[in-house]
Every structure is written in C-alpha cells, then in structure tokens.
Amino acid sequence: IAERQKHQGIIGVRTGVHALDTLTCGFLPGELVILGADPGSGKSALAVQAGLTLCIDEGGTCLDCSLEMGQRMIAERALAHLAEVNSYNLRRGKVSIDDWRELYRVGKILQALDFYTETKATTVREFGARARVWRARHPRRKGVGVFDFLQLAASSGNGNTRAERVGQDARDLKALAGELEVPIFGVSSLSRKPKDVAKQPPEMADLKESGDIDYAADFVILIWNRDRTKDGPVTFVMAKNRNSPAGEHVEGHWIGRHYRFADIGYEPPQQQALQIA
C-alpha cells in the first residue's frame, strides 16, 4: 500500500498511456491482459509499447513472441516508435539528416535493452518453454511477456472447436503468468465487419473465437480505432477489469506513423523537411 501511495497507485507494468495506466494501476505479476482490436488498429503496437516502456523507464525485461512479424520488422517498428520517425519514410529509405541522428541515438538505447523477440514458437506451449528460459535468466527483474496473437497460434490445447482450443490457450497463458510471476499480454483479433468499425465501439462478444478468453483474463482491453492506420483519437474500452467495474472508456491518441499511443493532447514532433543524408 505504501508503494502504491509513493507511485500514485501505478506500481505495475505501464502502457505509456497515462489515462489508461491510471485506470488499471499498471499490470501486476500473474495477470493476463487481453488486447483486442480490428486489423491495423495498433493492438501489437500497444503491447510492444508496454514492453519498451518497462525496459527503458524501469530497467525491466520483455519477451515478445510474435507469430505475425519477424525480428527485423519488430526492431524497425521500435526504432520508429522511439525516434518518432515516419515509418513510411523508413520503409522507402527516405531518411532526413535529423532522422538519422534520432535513429542512431535510439539505436544505442535499444541495443542495451533486455527486450527479447521470439518468432519461432507457433504454440502457447512452445512460447511457455522459451519464456521459462527467459525468466530463469532474469529471475528477479520486473518483466512482461507478450504473445501476439492468439488466433494465429497452432493450438496446443484440446477441444472440439477452434473457439474451445483458443480458450484453452488463454487459460494456459494465465497459468504461465502466475508461474513466471509476470503479467502477460495476449493479443487477439476481433470478428467485426469493416462497416461496424466506425459506427460503434467493440464489445466482449466481438473477440474472435473468444471461447473462454474472457474467463481466463484479468483485463480485456478493446481498442476502438475508428480510422485504423490514420492518426487520430482512439478509445480504450475496458471490457473486463477484475479490480474495478467493467465498461469504462478511456480516450487516447494514435500516431500510426510512429506506432505510438499517447494521451489526448499529445503533439507529435513535426516532420522535418526531407533532406536526404
């Protein structure tokens, strides 16, 4: 309680969005956090942002298991995020002198972090085996695990339907979080139709092949990004929160070109005139 008082209630792993962190008080060891969103709405970016925030601000460690992206893509996204450089320009190789300075600066920061990527695991059980090795190397460090994402996993669970197997995977992630004493982010896609995205916020029932995902999770946070990859306002829907009433909404801001979520009122740096180095 004294530790909470010292840190204004936020003692767990933070996302870097202060309004969201104030609501959740950060994520604690043993908790399973489900991040759900439509394709291209930033669900992977929010999980990576939480890992980078922990590693940089608190000297923690992160294991990010991605079934969707390779290590090079994750690293490039991290560079764009920290340097606040336009990711589209990075992909085209159009980098200004100022961008180069920032890329070199944050590259040195990234090199020193205990942020690990795992792209070979295809099931939750394989992720668990690698996560135990990672945790054994950092037994007392504040850590966070990321599994991205549930619907792409080759299910290792038992069940007659795909939804039942995905639900078993969620329960396995919850058990793993307790065993390793770290919070784990489980990324999940939604099953909404494209025309529904801009009209109404997502609900728990929109989790794709949800099965027992909501029963296993301590938090279910659904990202309502109306314009998807465009910059603009987003809403975090707290569909489940074991520590307070569910259904609360938190407003934030999405900067797609930097793969970054921020609080309302955040002003991203102006893009410099492109002077190729």
VMD Tcl script that draws the C-alpha trace (Angstrom):
set ca {
  {0.00 0.00 0.00}
  {2.88 2.34 0.82}
  {4.43 1.57 -2.58}
  {1.16 2.46 -4.28}
  {0.98 5.71 -2.35}
  {4.52 6.58 -3.42}
  {3.79 5.98 -7.11}
  {0.25 7.40 -7.19}
  {-1.25 3.94 -7.45}
  {0.61 2.82 -10.57}
  {3.04 0.11 -9.50}
  {2.56 -2.47 -12.25}
  {3.68 -2.60 -15.88}
  {2.54 0.56 -17.67}
  {1.42 1.03 -21.27}
  {2.77 4.57 -21.62}
  {-0.76 5.99 -21.90}
  {-1.20 7.71 -18.54}
  {-5.01 7.80 -18.60}
  {-5.11 4.04 -19.22}
  {-2.43 3.31 -16.62}
  {-4.33 5.37 -14.04}
  {-7.41 3.23 -14.61}
  {-5.61 -0.12 -14.45}
  {-2.94 0.89 -11.87}
  {-0.50 -0.97 -14.08}
  {-0.46 -4.72 -14.66}
  {0.81 -6.95 -11.89}
  {2.61 -10.32 -11.86}
  {0.31 -13.21 -12.68}
  {-2.22 -11.14 -14.61}
  {-3.37 -11.95 -18.14}
  {-4.20 -8.89 -20.22}
  {-6.09 -9.43 -23.47}
  {-5.66 -6.67 -26.05}
  {-8.30 -6.90 -28.76}
  {-8.67 -4.78 -31.86}
  {-9.57 -4.84 -35.51}
  {-6.76 -5.43 -38.05}
  {-4.42 -2.46 -38.36}
  {-5.70 -0.76 -35.21}
  {-2.49 -0.96 -33.16}
  {-3.01 -3.93 -30.83}
  {0.54 -5.23 -31.42}
  {1.92 -1.70 -31.14}
  {0.36 -1.21 -27.69}
  {1.85 -4.47 -26.40}
  {5.32 -3.57 -27.72}
  {4.96 -0.05 -26.31}
  {4.30 -1.51 -22.85}
  {7.41 -3.69 -23.13}
  {9.60 -0.80 -24.27}
  {8.22 1.45 -21.53}
  {9.12 -1.13 -18.89}
  {12.61 -1.76 -20.25}
  {13.53 1.92 -20.69}
  {11.86 3.55 -17.69}
  {12.33 0.82 -15.09}
  {15.21 -1.32 -16.36}
  {12.90 -4.28 -16.78}
  {12.84 -7.07 -19.34}
  {10.35 -8.16 -22.02}
  {9.83 -11.28 -24.12}
  {7.75 -10.57 -27.23}
  {6.59 -13.68 -29.10}
  {5.17 -12.64 -32.47}
  {3.53 -15.05 -34.89}
  {2.82 -12.19 -37.29}
  {6.09 -10.24 -37.60}
  {9.76 -11.11 -37.93}
  {12.50 -9.78 -35.69}
  {13.61 -7.19 -38.24}
  {10.11 -5.74 -38.53}
  {9.70 -5.57 -34.75}
  {13.07 -3.79 -34.45}
  {12.16 -1.32 -37.20}
  {8.85 -0.54 -35.51}
  {10.68 0.02 -32.22}
  {13.07 2.44 -33.95}
  {10.19 4.39 -35.49}
  {8.39 4.44 -32.15}
  {11.29 5.70 -30.03}
  {12.81 8.06 -32.61}
  {9.35 9.29 -33.66}
  {10.40 8.95 -37.29}
  {7.87 8.39 -40.05}
  {7.78 4.62 -40.55}
  {6.59 5.01 -44.14}
  {9.72 7.00 -44.96}
  {11.84 4.36 -43.23}
  {10.40 1.66 -45.47}
  {11.16 3.76 -48.56}
  {14.66 4.66 -47.36}
  {13.87 8.39 -47.39}
  {15.54 9.47 -44.16}
  {16.48 13.07 -43.33}
  {19.64 14.16 -41.53}
  {17.63 14.85 -38.37}
  {16.00 11.43 -38.61}
  {19.43 9.78 -38.86}
  {20.55 11.50 -35.67}
  {17.50 10.22 -33.81}
  {17.82 6.72 -35.26}
  {21.42 6.43 -34.12}
  {20.51 7.76 -30.68}
  {17.65 5.35 -30.04}
  {19.52 2.51 -31.73}
  {22.09 2.67 -28.92}
  {19.25 2.65 -26.38}
  {17.62 -0.38 -27.98}
  {20.90 -2.24 -28.16}
  {21.27 -2.01 -24.37}
  {17.73 -3.17 -23.53}
  {16.77 -6.62 -22.30}
  {13.94 -6.72 -24.83}
  {13.83 -10.15 -26.49}
  {11.89 -11.29 -29.53}
  {10.74 -14.82 -30.27}
  {9.44 -15.64 -33.73}
  {9.93 -19.41 -33.91}
  {7.31 -20.54 -31.39}
  {4.00 -21.46 -33.02}
  {2.00 -22.59 -29.96}
  {1.40 -21.28 -26.46}
  {3.25 -24.28 -25.06}
  {6.32 -23.52 -27.16}
  {6.13 -19.91 -26.02}
  {5.92 -21.16 -22.43}
  {9.08 -23.24 -22.83}
  {11.04 -20.25 -24.16}
  {9.52 -17.92 -21.57}
  {10.76 -20.17 -18.75}
  {14.30 -19.94 -20.10}
  {13.97 -16.15 -20.39}
  {12.65 -15.89 -16.83}
  {15.39 -18.14 -15.47}
  {17.95 -15.70 -16.85}
  {16.19 -12.72 -15.25}
  {14.59 -14.24 -12.13}
  {14.13 -11.10 -10.05}
  {13.73 -8.45 -12.74}
  {10.40 -6.78 -13.35}
  {9.23 -8.37 -16.59}
  {6.39 -8.70 -19.05}
  {5.53 -11.29 -21.69}
  {3.71 -10.74 -24.98}
  {2.01 -13.40 -27.10}
  {0.97 -11.98 -30.48}
  {-1.52 -13.28 -31.33}
  {-3.95 -15.97 -30.13}
  {-5.83 -16.64 -33.36}
  {-2.61 -17.28 -35.31}
  {-1.31 -19.90 -32.89}
  {-1.24 -23.54 -33.91}
  {-3.38 -24.58 -30.97}
  {-1.81 -26.96 -28.49}
  {-4.98 -27.27 -26.44}
  {-7.72 -29.87 -26.52}
  {-11.22 -29.09 -27.71}
  {-13.80 -29.95 -30.31}
  {-13.94 -26.48 -31.80}
  {-11.42 -23.79 -32.62}
  {-13.05 -21.49 -30.04}
  {-12.54 -24.10 -27.29}
  {-8.88 -24.52 -28.23}
  {-8.27 -20.77 -28.25}
  {-9.93 -20.60 -24.84}
  {-7.56 -23.31 -23.58}
  {-4.61 -21.32 -24.92}
  {-5.83 -18.31 -22.94}
  {-6.03 -20.39 -19.77}
  {-2.50 -21.68 -20.41}
  {-1.25 -18.09 -20.75}
  {-2.94 -17.19 -17.46}
  {-1.26 -20.16 -15.73}
  {2.09 -19.20 -17.27}
  {1.75 -15.63 -16.00}
  {1.29 -16.97 -12.48}
  {4.17 -19.42 -12.80}
  {6.64 -16.82 -14.09}
  {5.29 -14.03 -11.87}
  {4.95 -11.55 -14.71}
  {1.95 -10.04 -16.47}
  {1.35 -11.43 -19.96}
  {-0.31 -9.58 -22.82}
  {-2.31 -11.85 -25.10}
  {-3.14 -10.10 -28.37}
  {-6.42 -11.03 -30.01}
  {-8.24 -10.06 -33.18}
  {-11.91 -9.15 -33.43}
  {-14.59 -10.59 -35.69}
  {-16.47 -7.40 -36.54}
  {-17.40 -6.39 -40.06}
  {-15.44 -3.42 -41.51}
  {-18.57 -1.26 -41.74}
  {-19.13 -1.66 -37.99}
  {-15.71 -0.27 -37.01}
  {-16.56 3.43 -37.33}
  {-20.11 3.13 -36.00}
  {-19.83 1.58 -32.56}
  {-17.19 0.53 -30.04}
  {-16.28 -3.16 -29.84}
  {-17.70 -5.44 -27.18}
  {-16.51 -8.58 -25.42}
  {-18.57 -10.71 -27.81}
  {-16.53 -9.33 -30.72}
  {-13.40 -11.24 -29.65}
  {-12.74 -13.67 -32.48}
  {-13.18 -17.32 -31.46}
  {-13.48 -15.97 -27.96}
  {-14.26 -19.28 -26.24}
  {-13.15 -18.85 -22.64}
  {-10.77 -15.95 -23.29}
  {-12.80 -13.57 -21.14}
  {-12.95 -16.06 -18.25}
  {-9.17 -16.54 -18.16}
  {-8.28 -12.86 -18.47}
  {-7.87 -10.36 -15.66}
  {-8.23 -7.48 -18.12}
  {-9.82 -7.30 -21.56}
  {-8.97 -4.02 -23.29}
  {-10.53 -3.39 -26.68}
  {-9.06 -0.69 -28.90}
  {-11.60 1.28 -30.90}
  {-9.55 2.92 -33.63}
  {-12.14 4.41 -35.96}
  {-9.74 5.25 -38.80}
  {-7.34 2.37 -38.17}
  {-3.92 3.32 -39.52}
  {-4.62 7.07 -39.65}
  {-3.58 9.40 -36.83}
  {-6.39 10.42 -34.56}
  {-8.44 9.73 -31.44}
  {-8.87 6.21 -30.13}
  {-10.97 4.77 -27.33}
  {-9.80 2.03 -24.97}
  {-12.84 0.00 -23.92}
  {-12.28 -1.75 -20.58}
  {-14.46 -4.77 -21.34}
  {-13.19 -6.59 -18.25}
  {-11.32 -5.36 -15.19}
  {-11.08 -7.61 -12.15}
  {-10.17 -4.64 -9.96}
  {-12.97 -2.23 -10.84}
  {-16.27 -2.09 -12.73}
  {-16.02 -3.01 -16.41}
  {-17.35 -0.94 -19.27}
  {-15.30 2.19 -18.65}
  {-13.86 4.05 -21.64}
  {-10.51 5.85 -21.79}
  {-9.68 8.28 -24.57}
  {-6.26 8.33 -26.20}
  {-4.45 9.33 -29.36}
  {-2.95 7.08 -32.04}
  {0.05 8.15 -34.10}
  {0.19 5.42 -36.71}
  {3.36 6.56 -38.44}
  {5.24 6.16 -35.14}
  {3.37 3.04 -33.92}
  {2.63 5.03 -30.75}
  {-0.33 5.53 -28.43}
  {-0.43 8.65 -26.28}
  {-2.78 10.66 -24.13}
  {-5.24 13.18 -25.55}
  {-3.43 16.44 -26.27}
  {-0.15 14.80 -27.24}
  {1.56 16.68 -30.06}
  {3.91 14.54 -32.16}
  {7.01 16.30 -33.46}
  {6.65 17.99 -36.81}
  {8.18 16.01 -39.59}
  {11.34 17.74 -40.77}
  {11.74 18.78 -44.39}
  {13.17 15.74 -46.13}
  {16.86 16.35 -46.70}
  {18.34 13.04 -47.66}
  {21.66 12.39 -45.95}
}
mol new
graphics top color blue
foreach p $ca { graphics top sphere $p radius 0.5 }
foreach p [lrange $ca 0 end-1] q [lrange $ca 1 end] { graphics top cylinder $p $q radius 0.2 }
display resetview
